C-alpha cells in the first residue's frame, strides 16, 4: 500500500519496511520487489549486492522473473 500510496501516503521507506517483513517470512513477491527497490535505490541506498541476494532467494523459491 505504501509503495503505491493506496489508502496511505506514498512512502518508499515504509514500503521497504513492510516488504522486508514479508520477504523474511518467505513471500516470494516481496523478495522480488525488495530486490528491485535495492537495485533502484527506492527507500534504501542503492545496493546491488542486496538486490542480487533478494532476487536470488526469490529465484530459488520459484520466481521466474527474479532470475
C-alpha positions as CSV (number, residue, x, y, z in Angstrom):
1,X,0.0,0.0,0.0
2,X,2.8,2.4,0.8
3,X,4.6,1.5,-2.4
4,X,1.7,2.9,-4.5
5,X,0.1,5.2,-2.0
6,X,-3.1,3.2,-1.8
7,X,-5.1,4.5,1.2
8,X,-2.0,5.8,2.8
9,X,0.6,8.4,1.9
10,X,3.1,7.0,-0.6
11,X,6.5,6.3,1.0
12,X,9.3,4.1,-0.3
13,X,11.0,3.8,3.1
14,X,7.7,2.5,4.7
15,X,7.2,0.2,1.7
16,X,10.7,-1.3,2.2
17,X,9.9,-1.9,5.9
18,X,6.8,-3.9,5.1
19,X,8.3,-5.7,2.0
20,X,11.2,-6.7,4.2
21,X,8.9,-8.2,6.9
22,X,7.0,-10.1,4.2
23,X,10.2,-11.2,2.4
24,X,11.7,-12.5,5.7
25,X,8.6,-14.6,6.2
26,X,9.1,-16.2,2.8
27,X,6.8,-14.3,0.5
28,X,8.4,-14.6,-3.0
29,X,6.7,-11.5,-4.5
30,X,8.0,-9.4,-1.6
31,X,11.5,-10.8,-2.0
32,X,11.4,-9.9,-5.7
33,X,10.1,-6.4,-5.1
34,X,12.6,-5.8,-2.3
35,X,15.4,-6.7,-4.6
36,X,14.1,-4.2,-7.1
37,X,13.9,-1.4,-4.5
38,X,17.6,-2.1,-3.5
39,X,18.6,-2.1,-7.2
40,X,16.9,1.2,-7.9
41,X,17.6,2.8,-4.5
42,X,14.0,3.3,-3.7
43,X,13.5,3.9,0.1
44,X,17.0,2.5,0.7
45,X,20.5,3.2,-0.5
46,X,21.2,1.6,-3.9
47,X,22.8,-1.7,-3.1
48,X,23.4,-4.2,-5.9
49,X,24.6,-6.9,-3.5
50,X,21.3,-6.8,-1.5
51,X,19.3,-6.7,-4.8
52,X,21.1,-9.8,-6.0
53,X,20.6,-11.5,-2.7
54,X,16.9,-10.9,-2.6
55,X,16.5,-11.8,-6.2
56,X,18.5,-15.0,-5.7
57,X,16.3,-16.0,-2.8
58,X,13.2,-15.3,-4.9
59,X,14.6,-17.4,-7.8
60,X,15.3,-20.4,-5.5
61,X,11.7,-20.1,-4.4
62,X,10.4,-20.3,-8.0
63,X,10.0,-16.7,-9.1
64,X,10.9,-16.8,-12.8
65,X,11.0,-13.0,-13.1
66,X,13.7,-12.7,-10.5
67,X,16.1,-14.9,-12.5
